[in-house]
Amino acid sequence: MTVNGRVVNIASYQCRPGETIAIRDREASRKMVENNLQYPGLANLLSHLEFDKNKMVGKVNSLVEREWVALQVNELLVVEYYSRQA
């Protein structure tokens, strides 16, 4: 994948608002994206993302607000877990 034209091979890379994400110019990458576009659930993008199916390029418009995430997470338990790991 590329971010703003630079190759990124870190799966946990954190994109910032305004960054453009594209696939690398490889047949395997193109096929993977085309296969994933067949799923109807991917047609509904959240408002903080854009995607151009013709160019296979996405853009991050803004950060995700915590209220938009539909998960019940107890942050205190996460902090406690990672504090024991250190």
Buried (B, 14 or more C-beta within 10 A) or exposed (E): BBBEEEEBEEEEEEBEEEBBBBBEEEEEBEEEBEEEEEEEEEEEEEEBBEBEEEEBBBBBBEEEEEEEEEEEEEEEEEEEEEEEEE
